[in-house]
Amino acid sequence: MKTVSATTWIDAQPLKVWAILTDLSRYQEWNPFFVAAAGEIAVGRRIFLRCLPPGGRPMTIKPTVTAATTGAELRWTASVPGIIGGEHSFTLSAGNGGTLLVQSETFKGLLVPVSGRALARAETGFQALNSALKARAEAL
């Protein structure tokens, strides 16, 4: 098991950040990591994400939403059973007039020990996504 994460302070309220994060139809306008997305953010629903990891190959994932607490947490899981799987989360915490955003993913499975470069690219992608979300939320 391996967890990668990125943390960013955003000068915007959690509900504003949440609105941007959960508007999948607009990801192509601002999101450098998940360059296309579709679906409904609701527990138990599958969504579609087109991922473009920095320096990696584009991939499509269809995770299942496991948590969607307005203004606080978005979580999903996806896997290739027995090979590799992950639980991805965005946690929004209010404080000092803004939002602390923590994005992380915990990877499990047989391929994790040999996925060092891919996991490093994922972490770089998380940082890019967080920075783009910060810029968008603070500009609106």
TAJO-V491817 format. One record per backbone hydrogen bond with DSSP energy under -0.5 kcal/mol. NH is the residue of the N-H (numbers start at 1). CO is the residue of the C=O. If there is no record, write none. Layout:
nh=NH co=CO
nh=NH co=CO
This chain:
nh=2 co=107
nh=4 co=105
nh=6 co=103
nh=8 co=101
nh=10 co=99
nh=12 co=10
nh=16 co=13
nh=17 co=13
nh=18 co=14
nh=19 co=15
nh=20 co=16
nh=21 co=17
nh=22 co=18
nh=23 co=20
nh=24 co=22
nh=26 co=23
nh=27 co=24
nh=29 co=26
nh=30 co=26
nh=30 co=27
nh=31 co=27
nh=32 co=30
nh=35 co=33
nh=35 co=50
nh=36 co=50
nh=38 co=48
nh=40 co=46
nh=42 co=40
nh=44 co=65
nh=45 co=42
nh=47 co=63
nh=48 co=38
nh=49 co=61
nh=50 co=36
nh=51 co=49
nh=51 co=59
nh=52 co=33
nh=54 co=121
nh=56 co=53
nh=59 co=51
nh=61 co=49
nh=64 co=77
nh=65 co=45
nh=66 co=75
nh=67 co=75
nh=69 co=73
nh=70 co=68
nh=72 co=69
nh=73 co=69
nh=74 co=90
nh=75 co=67
nh=76 co=88
nh=77 co=64
nh=78 co=86
nh=80 co=84
nh=81 co=79
nh=83 co=80
nh=84 co=80
nh=85 co=108
nh=86 co=78
nh=87 co=106
nh=88 co=76
nh=88 co=86
nh=89 co=104
nh=90 co=74
nh=91 co=102
nh=92 co=72
nh=93 co=91
nh=93 co=100
nh=95 co=98
nh=98 co=95
nh=99 co=10
nh=100 co=93
nh=101 co=8
nh=101 co=99
nh=102 co=91
nh=102 co=100
nh=103 co=6
nh=103 co=101
nh=104 co=89
nh=105 co=4
nh=106 co=87
nh=107 co=2
nh=107 co=105
nh=108 co=85
nh=110 co=82
nh=111 co=83
nh=112 co=109
nh=114 co=111
nh=115 co=112
nh=119 co=115
nh=120 co=116
nh=121 co=117
nh=122 co=118
nh=123 co=119
nh=124 co=120
nh=125 co=121
nh=126 co=122
nh=127 co=123
nh=128 co=124
nh=129 co=125
nh=130 co=126
nh=131 co=127
nh=132 co=128
nh=133 co=129
nh=134 co=130
nh=135 co=131
nh=136 co=132
nh=137 co=133
nh=138 co=134
nh=139 co=135
nh=140 co=136
